[in-house]
Amino acid sequence: MVEQVDTLVIGAGVVGLALARLLARSDREVVVLEEQDAVGTATSSRNSGVIHAGIYYPAGSRKARLCVRGRELLYAYCADRGVGHRRIGKLIVAVTAAQIDQLESVRRRGIANGVHDLRRLDERALGEYEPEVCGVAAILSPSTGIVDTTGLMHALHRDVLDAGGVVALRTALASAEAVSAGFVVELSDGTRLRCRELINCAGLGAWSVARSVSGHDARTPGRHLAKGNYFTVASGRVPFSRLVYPLPVDGGLGMHYTVDLDGRGRFGPDVEWVDRVDYRVDETRAAAFEAEIGQYWPALPRRSLVPDYAGIRPKISGPGEAAADFVIDGPAAHGIPGLVHLFGIESPGLTSCLAIAEEVERELRGTDR
């Protein structure tokens, strides 16, 4: 006899856990499959750990809307569940006068997205906030923060379990077939299940999961892997009290400075287009980091950067292409009730996780936002 569950979520990253939590609380029997031996070991834990305000994304895009909504949901969730976080604030810096127009464009975009607490700083005000930062102007974003990503995922995991859900580690989806009133699924250990809803939150593996579901036309977007390397200062303290960002670059937000809740700072990520998942950091990239960081922190000690860690962004836009929006393909896109694929859930996916969960639940219900 094949076991029946209501909902199968593929991937126990921060988005998969947030979604499983929401659905399990709506009286569904939810099972989450995770092929690794712990939750959130890939994109969800290999990022800057920043709670973004919602500044950079095109007005009306999913990224803009879900980031702004998700930011407030996340701050409230962390406060309620005791997850470490802090509204540390962020500066986006124009290093030269030639960048001022771009800085103003970023500010206007943030306002259009509903980020209404942004402040424009001239060179003098910038120096008062961060004396060691070199720039002619900046934007201050007070609502940008940092979060304990591991603590967040552990809290979401506990919520899933408390709501009666199951998180099956070291278990992957082998195949799935769309049938009447649901799906027949085979797991990597040979177990067969039936489910009414199947949600693909597999991050870097979302494309292969989509191809493993037969009975529908899996029209997947392009897949591009952008590796982001991080470096830290080997010795000495970085003299910044908040996050410091240059202006955005092709494929990312520039080599910015972030700090965790323990006060440990790092610089990154850069953008290294790769064709496979490899988390090793190439030490020779330190020279490029030093050159970029030195533009806004000229006092960076020479040859002081050492590798920290790396992450891989699951992008659906490649080099030189405009940044793509989140793709959430539900029944309206492919015609199969109960099936949702998520592609390109990169930054600000961490910030947006609780709002993405709401969006997926709406897709399952077939309702507009």
Secondary structure as GFF3:
##gff-version 3
##sequence-region A 1 369
A	DSSP	beta_strand	3	10	.	.	.	ID=ss1
A	DSSP	alpha_helix	14	24	.	.	.	ID=ss2
A	DSSP	beta_strand	30	34	.	.	.	ID=ss3
A	DSSP	beta_strand	50	51	.	.	.	ID=ss4
A	DSSP	alpha_helix	62	81	.	.	.	ID=ss5
A	DSSP	beta_strand	85	86	.	.	.	ID=ss6
A	DSSP	beta_strand	90	94	.	.	.	ID=ss7
A	DSSP	three_ten_helix	97	99	.	.	.	ID=ss8
A	DSSP	alpha_helix	100	112	.	.	.	ID=ss9
A	DSSP	beta_strand	119	122	.	.	.	ID=ss10
A	DSSP	alpha_helix	123	129	.	.	.	ID=ss11
A	DSSP	beta_strand	137	141	.	.	.	ID=ss12
A	DSSP	beta_strand	145	147	.	.	.	ID=ss13
A	DSSP	alpha_helix	149	162	.	.	.	ID=ss14
A	DSSP	beta_strand	166	169	.	.	.	ID=ss15
A	DSSP	beta_strand	173	179	.	.	.	ID=ss16
A	DSSP	beta_strand	182	187	.	.	.	ID=ss17
A	DSSP	beta_strand	192	200	.	.	.	ID=ss18
A	DSSP	three_ten_helix	203	205	.	.	.	ID=ss19
A	DSSP	alpha_helix	206	211	.	.	.	ID=ss20
A	DSSP	beta_strand	213	214	.	.	.	ID=ss21
A	DSSP	beta_strand	224	233	.	.	.	ID=ss22
A	DSSP	beta_strand	243	245	.	.	.	ID=ss23
A	DSSP	beta_strand	256	259	.	.	.	ID=ss24
A	DSSP	beta_strand	265	268	.	.	.	ID=ss25
A	DSSP	beta_strand	272	274	.	.	.	ID=ss26
A	DSSP	three_ten_helix	283	285	.	.	.	ID=ss27
A	DSSP	alpha_helix	286	296	.	.	.	ID=ss28
A	DSSP	beta_strand	305	315	.	.	.	ID=ss29
A	DSSP	beta_strand	327	329	.	.	.	ID=ss30
A	DSSP	alpha_helix	331	334	.	.	.	ID=ss31
A	DSSP	beta_strand	339	343	.	.	.	ID=ss32
A	DSSP	alpha_helix	349	365	.	.	.	ID=ss33
###
